Structures are given as C-alpha cells and as structure tokens.
C-alpha cells in the first residue's frame, strides 16, 4: 500500500515536471516550483529525486517504460500476425513521441539531453535494443530468406520511422499515426522484395551486427562522460591543498569547460586553454589529460 502511494507520488512529480519543463523551459523551472504544484515541500521532493538532472532523466525512463509496457501488451495479443505487431509497434512509438512533443522540442532548444550523460546512455541503449528487436521481428515476418539482409533492412526501416517522427514533431506535418504506420509497412515490403529479387551484397552481416551491438552496449556502460569527469574534478578540488588563486583559477576553468560542453558547438580553443590550466595542478593532471583525449580531436 505504502509502495503504491510512493509510486503514484513519483508519477505525479514526473508528469508535473514534464509539463512545467515543456511550458517554461528546463532552466526556468525550479525544484521549488515543481514541489509547489505537487503540493509537497522542496525537501520531500528531494527525497524522491536528488537533483533536477536526475528528475529530467527519470522523465525519459518513465515514458520509455510506458512504451515498453505497450510493446509487451502487443506481444501478448494472440490474434495479431507478426506484421501487424510491427504496425502496432510503429503506432505505439509515434503516439508516445507525439504526446511528448513539447517536452522533446524544449530539450532540443535548450540542448539538455545532450548534456546529460545518463539520458544519452539510456536512449542509446534503448536504440540498440530496439534495432535488435526489429532484427528478430523481421525474421519472424519474412523468414530465413531475408536473413542475409536483415541487418540492412532493420537499419533502413528504423531510418524511415525516425524521419517521419521528425516530420511530425519538428515540422509538424499533420500526419495520422495509422496512415504513417500502414505506409511504412508497405515500404518495408518493397525493401525486402527488392533485396530478395536483386540479391545485392549485404553491407552489414549478422556476425558483425552482433559484435557491434555487444561492443556499443559495453562502451555505454564503461565510458565516462566528460561532464561526469568535470563534476568529479570539482569535488576533488575542494580537498586539495592549493593557494586561493590556484583554487579559483581551477574552479573557473572547470565551470567554463562545463558551459562549453553544453553548447551545440563547443569552442576548441577555449577548451584547450581551460585544460592547460587544469594540467598545471598535479592531482588533476591525469584526469585533465583523459579529458583532452576525449574532447580535443
């Protein structure tokens, strides 16, 4: 009973936060404002989510979980053919993204998702999982004949879905979910028919596909994000025995780096200058050098 109440409260917070972020922008929305709308204290809000960044990440998790739940329901509908399952999958994707349209547009304008390592890793992992699932569904629909081309077909189909999603969200084309779904299914049939008829050399083979998926998922888990590294350096800086000027210079360098990474096009010369300042501090030098490898290409 208590767990249900906590879950419902979290859901209320997530939906409220998404609406406020969508209307007012991420930076213009405070945790205090979210707490007020949810009729709770700011301290109680922090019990559920430790920061605004964590709350933002959990909004994505909440809606992706809704999509996953819908996909599970589709898989349990015994009267659907495999091709109808793909159609329902497309409709579920389109419907969810349209529901989140204002939120997605906000985070694109403010470049919030790109600066949040947890969001990027989570969405990338879900993307890979989705491609892998489509790979299996295509084999179920078209049989073993399509196996040599199944990876290429999965990527082509995913690209089409993404482009129509973009048209509906960004360009706001007045397209109906049902019509788009059926149209894309017909194009999928055409792609497979062409592949089987012409039998071109596959660009991506199954063994390479499996290796790619495994490697990318491993990289997402292991790879530190620059913003995470900068936060760790800021935390370390507090413990270092530095004179006041060194402390201030290092902190300013980290803040400038942090702000640059939140820009669409970080300035290389600025990052080089800030990293050079950090390299002058022995206990930050190793991390600063690692950052250089990641950021300066």
N, C-alpha and C positions, 0 to 999 in steps of 0.2 A: 504493500500500500504506500509506504513512505517512498520506495523507489519509483513508483508510478508518479507520485507528486513531484519528485525531483526531475524526472524525465519530462513531464509536462511543463514545468517551470523553465527548463533548459530550452525546450521547443519554443515557448513564448518569447524568451530572450532572443533566440536566433532569428525568429520571424520579425520581431520588432527591430532588431539591429539591421537586418537586411533592408527593411522599409526606410529606416532613417538614413542609412548609408546611401540608398538609391535616391532619396529626395534631396538630402543636404550635402552629400559627399562624405567620403571617409574621414578626411582631415577636419571637416567642420562638425563632425558628430563626436560628442564626448561620452565617456562611460557614464558620467553623471546623468546625462540626458537619457541614455538608454535605461538606466536604473529607474529614473523618474517615471517614464512611460510604462515600465513594467511594475510600477508600484512596489518598489523594493529599495533598500538602501544601497549606496555605492559599494559598501563593504560586502553586502550579501552577493552583489553581482560578481565581485572578485572571488568569492568562494567557488562560483561556477566556472569562471574564466579568468585566468591570471592576468590577462592583458587584452588590449583591443586587437592586437595582432592575432592572438590565439582565438579570439571570438570570430574574427574575419575568416580564419582558416576553417573553423567549425561550421560556418555557414555553408561553405563548399561541401564539407563532409556530409552535412545534413541533407542537402539536395541530391548529392550523388547517391546517398543511401536510399533516398526515395526512388531514384531511377533503378538502382539495383533491386529493390523490393518489387518494383513493377516488372522487371525482367524475370524475376523468379515466378511471379504470377503468370506471366506469358508462357513460361516453360511448363507450368502445371496445367495449362488449358489443353486438354487432351484432344479437343475437336479441331485444333489448328494444324495445318500442314507446316512443314519446315519453312516453306517460302512465306507463308502467312505469318510465321513467327518473326521473320526478318522484317516484314512490313510493320508489324506491331512494335518491334524494337525501334525502327526509324520514327514511328509516330510518338513513341514514348520520349525519345531524345528531343525531337522537335518541340513537343509540348512543354517539356521541362525547361528548355532553354528560353522559350518564349515567355514562360512565367517569370524567369529570372532576367528578362531583357534589360530592365532599368539598372539592375544591380551590375550586370555584366558591362553595360555601357559606362557606368560610373567607374568601375575598376580599370577599364581601358583608358578613360580620360585621365585618371589620376595615377595610372601605372602602379597600382597597389599590388596586384597579383604577382607581377614580375619581380617585385622587391621582397616577396615573402617566400622564403625557401620551402617552408612546409607546404604552401599552396602549390608551388611549381612541382615539387617532387610528387605530391599526391596526384595532381592532374596528369603528370607524365606517366606515372604508374598505371593510372586508370586507362589512359590512352593505349598503352601497350597491352593491358589486359583485354580491352575492347577489340583490338586488332586480332589478338589470339583467339578470342571467342568467335569473331566473324570468320576466321580461318576454318574453324570446326563446323560452323553453320553452313558455309559454302560447300564443304564436302558432303554434308548431310543432304543438301538440296540437289547438287549436280552430280554426286557420285565420284567414283575413282577416276573417271575420265578427266576431271578438272584438276586433279592433284598436281600435275607439273606446273600449273599456272595459278594455283590457289592463292599464293602469297601476293602475286602481282594483282590479281583480281581484288583481293581484300584491300590493298592499298588504293587502287583506283576507285573502288566503291566508297571507301572512307573519305577520300578527297572530294568526291561528288557531294556526299552528305554534308561535309564541312562547308563547302561553297554555298550550298542552298541555305544552310543555317546562317551563314554570314549575310546572305542576301535578305533573309527575313529579319535579322536582328539589326544590322548596321544600316543597310539601305532601306529597310522597312518595306520590302516588296509585299503586297497584300496576297500572299500565297496561302492556300489552305493546306493544313497538315495532311489530310487524306490524299489530296491531289499530288502533293510532293512525294509522298510515300509510294503511291502507285506508279508515278512517273519514274522514280529512281529504280524501282523493281524491274520495270520494262528495260531500262538502260542496262541493268545488271544482266538480264537475259541476253541482251545484244552483245555485251562484252564477252560473256562466256561463249556464246555461239561463235563469235569471231575468232576467239582464241583456239577453240576446238577445230574450227574449219581451217584456219591458216597455219596453225601449229608453229608459232614463232619460237625462237629460243627464249626461255624464261629469263627474266632479269634477276629475280630473287628465287632461289631454290629453297626447299623446305629445311634442309640441314642448316643453311646459312641463316634462315629466318629464326630457327630455334636458338642458335648461338647468339644472334642479335638480341632477341628478347631477354634471354638469360643475362647477357652482359649488361644491357641497359638497366634492368631492374637492380642488378648488383651495384652498378655505378650510382644509381639514385640513392641507395642506402648508404654507400660508403663515402660519397663525395661531399666534402664540407662546402657550404655556401659562403661566398665572400662576406655577406652581411653577418653571418654567424661568427665567422673568424674575427671580424671587426668588433663585435659585441664582446667576445672573449678577451680581446686585447684591451678594450676599455675596462673590463672587470680586473684584468691583471694589473693595469696601470695604477689602480688605487693602492695596490700592495707594494709597489716599487719605491725604493728609496731614491728619489730624484729631487733635484732642486726645483723651486717653484716654476721657473721659466721653462725648464725641460718638460715638467708635468703639463703645463698649459699648452706648449707647442705640440706635444704628442697628442693631447686630447683634441686640439683643434684639427690636427691632421686627420685623426680618425673620424671626426664629425664631417669634415669636408669630403673624405672618401665615401662615407655613408651616404651623403647627399648626392654625390656624383652617380653612385650606383643606382639611385632611384630615378635618375634621368633616363630618357629614351636613348640618348647618345652621350654616354659619359665621355668627358674630355680626357684624352690620353695624357696630355702634357701635365694636367692638374694632378692626375693620379700618380704620375711619375714623381712629381715634386713631393707629394704627401708621403709616398712610400720611402723616398730618400730620407725624409725627416725621421720616420719610424726606424729605419735601419741604423740610425745613429745611437739607438738605445739597445745595448747588448741583449737584454732579456726579451726584447720584442723583435730582434733581427730575424730569427728563424721564421716566425710567422709572417713577417713582412716580406721576406723572400718568397715564401709559398704563395702569398697574395700576388706578388709580382708575376709569378709564372701563370697564375690563373687569369689575371686582369690585363696584362700587357702582352699582346700577341704581335 
